[in-house]
Amino acid sequence: MTNKSQKYISPSINSSYEKLMANQSIQDTLAFIESDHQQTVDEQISITEIAAPPFKEETRAKDFKERLEALGLSDVYMDEEGNVYGIRYGTGNGPRIFISAHLDTVFPEGTDVRVSEKDGILYAPGISDDTRGLAELLAVIRAVKHANLPTVGDIIFGGTVGEEGAGDLRGVKAFFHEHKDIDGFISIDGPGADNIVYLGAGSYRYTITFKGDGGHSFGDFGIPSATHALGRAISAISDMQTKAEPKTTFTVGEVWGGTSVNAIAQEAGMTVDLRSNDQAELDQLEENFLHLVDEAVTAENSRWGSDAIKVEIEKFGNRPPASQPSDAPIVEAAYGAIEQIVGQPSLAGAVSTDANYPMSLGIPSVTLGLGGKAGAAHTQNEWYDPAGAYVGVQKNFLTLLGLVGVEGVCEPVLRKRKR
């Protein structure tokens, strides 16, 4: 859900962007970004063709590290979790912002990630999500170098691991655990150069495995079945009631079990995704869900007068819900930059992105949408249309300058946090 209604940003932030847009070096750099468009697309293609399955992003990360080094960033580093980042120092005593895109894709090892093109449209698993974000990040670094303006604050540019699926935001969690001096965060991810995500939908994710003795469907009939217990649980889960506001949802994503049509299943399981925009609602949903799982075990065992069915419960995902005001300076800064470059901005409803975690720590954070158009994300048919996509780079560049400030042009919109 997005809100395209007119928003009026504060006069001071509006003034900052008027000053930035009046600067000749910035105007020249906006033109440079447009001329740099094809290089950005070429990098997007080459990075896409480096597979980055969940938990196996290292090859792409090493390549991205080399690209950051080649662009002249200081202190380029790969941390123990696999994140890669480098820094462009400001003039001192300004805010420090981390801007990133995620290195991982949802696609398993062995997926064909070669890029094809037809009528100007690029096709490949991961061509947009979030490889385009990585390419835009590199383009922003080139733009900052081209402008050669002294920023007040420091900018850390990086690629994070573990944003997708079971990765559970492990990259940003590790980064912010190690870096307590960050004053703001931007993730480049998702569709729409006009889009601003400033709210985070939280999620808990579970693997539930039912186990029993199992046996022959005829000869051992009369003992409990793991798949029957699973079925009882799924049926009960599907009848759960949740609130529309704050939006709270659930789904059984995967199911498995049994060995044969004529076997009483020894093992069966499912993965479950629970989400809410509100922490209390998410916790209540979790409590209800776990109660239903226990009831399914009891019901299946009671049906056959047994205690053979047991359940293993693994929680593998914990993304915190988070929020901040729509008039937070980082939101207004992104809004002002989009107005200058793209047109009317859109404030998105809560979704789950890398910004969830720092936002939950009280660090001003947004996720800004990509330039160009894309579709069929998380499928083998993912596509990307790069026509006019440079506007995404332009508004990211302008957002950054507004947030960290430029000596002699404008003060930073982003404020240093209390340590």
N, C-alpha and C positions, 0 to 999 in steps of 0.2 A: 504494500500500500504506500502511495506517495501523496504528498500534499503540495500541489502546485499553486496554492493561493499566495497572493502577494505578501511578502514579508518585508518589513522596513528595518534595515540594520542601523546600528547606532551611528550618529554623525561622525564620531571619531574614526570608526572603521571605514565608513564611506570616504572620509577625507584621506585616509591612508591609501586607498585604492585610486583615488583621483590623482594623488601625488605620484604613485607608482606609474600609472598610465601616461602621465605627462613627461616622464623621464625618457630621454632619447635612447639611452642604452637599453632600456627595457623594451621599447618599441622595436629597436633593431633585433633584439633577441626573440621577440615574438615572431618576427619575420624569419629569423634563422630557424626556429622550431618548425615552421611550415616547410622550409627548404630541406630540413633534415628528415622529413617524413619517410622517405624511402629507406634510409638507413635504419630507422626505427622498425619498419616492417621487416626488413631483411634480418635484423637481430631477433625479432619475434619468431620468425620462421626457424632460424638456426637453433634457438633455445628450445623451441617446441620439439625439435627432433632429438633432443637429449632427454631420454626418458627419466621421469622423476616419480616413481611409484611411491605410495605411502611407506614411510620409514626407510626409503632407499633413495634419498635425494642427493647423495654425496657427489655423484658424477656431475650433475647439473650445478651443484653448489660450488664445486671446484672451478668449473667453467665461469660461473658468475663472479667468483672471487677474482679471477684473472681479468675480467672485464672491468671490475671496480678499480683494480690496480692500474690498468692501462689508462683509466680516466684521471689518474693522479690524486685519488683520495688519500688521506693520511690514515695511518694505523689500520689498514685493512686486515681483517681477522676472521677466522672461522672458529666459533666457539665449540664447546664439547657437545652441545645438542645438535650442531650442524648449521646453525644460522651463519650468514656471511654478511659483514657490514664494514663500512669505512666512514670516515668523518671529514667534513669540510668545516674548518674552524672559523668562527666569527671574530670580531674585533675584541671580544672579551666582555665579560659581565652581562651577557645577554641570555635569553632562554635557550634551552637545548631541546631540539625536536628530533624524533626518530620517524622516518618515512620509509615504508617497506612495501613489498609485494611478496606473495608466498611462492616458494620454490616447488612445492609438491603438487601433484595432480591426483585425481581419484582413481586413475587407471592402474590396473595391476601390472606386475612385471610381465614382459612379453608382448604387451600391446604394441601394435604397429603405429608409431607416431610420426611417420613420414607425412609431410604436408603436400597436398595437391591444390591446384588452382583451377577454377573454372569461372569464366566471365567476371574475373576480378575478385571472386570470393575465395577465401582460403579455407581448406577443410583439413582437420586433423584432431584427434583427441587431445584436448588441452590447449588448442590454438588460442583460445581466449582466456580461460580460467586456469591459472592466472598468469599465463605466459605473456599475455599482452601487458599485464601490470608490470612485469619485470622489464619488458622493453621500454615502457613509458618511464620507468624509474631511471634507466640508463639515459634516456633522452633528456630528462630533467637535469641530470648531472652535466650533460654536455651543454645544456642551456645556461646553467649557473656559471660554468666555466666561460662560456662565450660572453655573458654579460659582464663578468669580471668586476662585479660590484662588491664592496665590503659589507657583508651582512653583520648585523649586531650579534645575533645568536649563532650557535653551532647547529649544523645539520648532519645527522647520521643517516646515511643511505644504506639499505640492506635488503636481503632476501631471507625470509623466515621459513622454517620447516614446520610440518605438522598442522597445517591449518585445516586440511580436509579430514572428514570422517573420523576414524579412530585416532588420528593424530592429536586430537583434544587440545589444540592450541599450544602444544608442547614447546614450540619455538618461541612465541612471544612470552609465555610463562617463564621460560628460562632466561630470556633477555632481560625482562623486567625484574627478575630475581637478582640478577647480577648488576643491574644498572639502576641505582636509586636517584640519579640526577637528571632524569628525563622530565621535561615540563609539558610535553605534548606529543601526540602520536597520530600519524596518518597512515592508513592502509589504502593501497590502490588496488581495487578489486570490484568486480560486479559490473553490470551493464549500466550505461547511461552517463555521459559526460556531465549531465545536469544534476546527477543524483548525489545526495548527501545522506549517509547513514550515521545517525548520532545516538541511536538507542540500540541496546544489545539484548537479543532474546537468549535466555539461558536454556541449557539442556543438560539432562542426565541420560547416559546411554548404558544399557545393560546387555550382557549375554546371560541367558537363563538356560540351564541344561538339566533336564530331568533324566534320572538314571534308575534302572530296575534290574531284575534278574533276566528278563527276556526269555523267550522260548518258542516252541512250535505253536502255530496258530490253532491246531486241532488237538495235538497231544497234550499241550500244556495249558489249554484253555482253562480260565478261572484265576489267572494271576494278573496283577495290574500291568498296564502298558505305559511306557514312557510317552508314546505318541498320544494316547488317550489323555494323559495328564496335561500334555502340551495343548491339546485341543480344548480341554476344559478352561485352561488359563486364557487362551486366545479369545474364546467366546466371552468370558467374563470381562476381559480387558476391553473388548470392542463395545461393551455396554456401559463403560465408564462415562460419566457426565462431567464436562469441564466448562469453565466460564469463557464467554466471548470476550469479555473485558475484565481484567487483563487477559489477553489472548493466551490460552493454555491448550496444548495439543498432545496427542500421543499416536504412535503407530508401531505395529509389529512389522519390522522391516524385512527380516529373513527368517525362514523356518527350515528345519532339516530333521531327519530322524529315520530310524528303521533300517533294515537290511534287505528285506524281501517282502513280497506281497503275502507270503504265508508264514510270517514271523511276528510274534509279539515283540514289539520294539524294546530293546534294552536301553536305548539312549535316544533322546530327541531334544531339540533346543530351538531357541529363537533369539534374535536381537531386537531390542526395544528402544525407541527414542521417545523421551518425554521432554516437552518444552513449555516454557512460559516466559512472559515478560516480567513476571513478579516472583521474587524469591520465595515468599510464603506460599504462593499457589503451586510453585514447582515442588516445594517440599511436601505439600499436602498430596499432590498427585503421586509423588514417589511413594509415600506411605500407603496410599490406596492401592497402588499397583503391586507393591510387595505383599500386601495382605491377600490380594487375589491370587498371587502365585502360591502362597502357603495354603490357601483354601483349595486350590486345584490339586495339590499333593494329597491333602486330607481326603478330598472327595474320591479321588481315584483309588486310594488305599482302602477307604471304607467300602467302596463298591464291591471289593473282592475279599474283605476281611483280612487285610494284609498291612504290613508296614514297609514293604519292599521299595516303594518309590521314594527316592530322595531327590533333593534339588540343590544344584550348585549355582550360586548367584555371583556374577562378576560385574562390578561397575567399572566400565572402561572409559566413560566420558563424563566430564564435569566442566561445563562452560557456564560461567556465572552470568546471570542477567545483570544489566547495568543501564543507567540512564543519566542524562544531564539535560539542562534546560535548552530549549531551541534557540535561546538568545545567549548561550555560552559564547565567549569570544572566538573559540576555534570554529564553531558552527557558523557564526556570522562572517568570519574571515573567508571560509570556503564559499559561503553564499555570495559575498561581495566579489570574489574572483570569478565565480561562474557568471554572475551578472555582466561582468566586463567582457567575458570571452564567449560564452555559450548562449546566454539568454536567460529565461526564467528558470531558476533552480527548483529542484524537487526535494523536499524533506521526506525521506523514506520512513516507513514504520520500522519497528524493531526486527532485526534479523541477526543471525550469528556470523560474526566475522572476527578477524584478529583483534579488532578494536574492543571486543567484549572485555578482555582481561585487563588491559590498562585502564579502561573506563571504570571497571569495578574497583580499582585501586584509587579512584579519584583523580586520575590523570586525564586531562582533556584529550579526547580522541574522536576521530571521525574516519569513516571509510568513504572514499571518493570513487565514483564510477569511472569506467574506462571510456576513452574515445572510440569512435567507430560504432559498428553494430555487430551483434553476435547472437547466436542461438544454439539450441540443442546441447547446452552445457551438460557435462557429466554423461554424455553418450558418445558412441563411436562416430556419430554424424555431426559432431560439434563444428560450427562454422564461424567465420569472422569476415566482416566486410570492412576493409581499412579506409574506405573513402572518407576524406575529411577528418580522419582520426587524430590528426595533430592537435585539434582543439583540446583534447584531453590532456596532452602534455602542457599546452599553454596555460590552462587553468590550474594545473598542479604547480607549475613554476610560479605563477602569480600568487597562489595561496601560500606557498612556502615563504616567499619574500615578505608578504604581509605579516605572517606570523613571527618571523625572526627579525624583521626590520632591516632597513638598509641605511647605513651611515649617510647623513646629509640629505636623506630623502624622507624617511618616515620611521617613527619609533615602532618597536615590536608590538603587535597585537597580543601575542602570547606573553603571559607573565611568568616570572620565575616562581616556582612553588617553594613553600617552606620546607626545608630539609629536616 
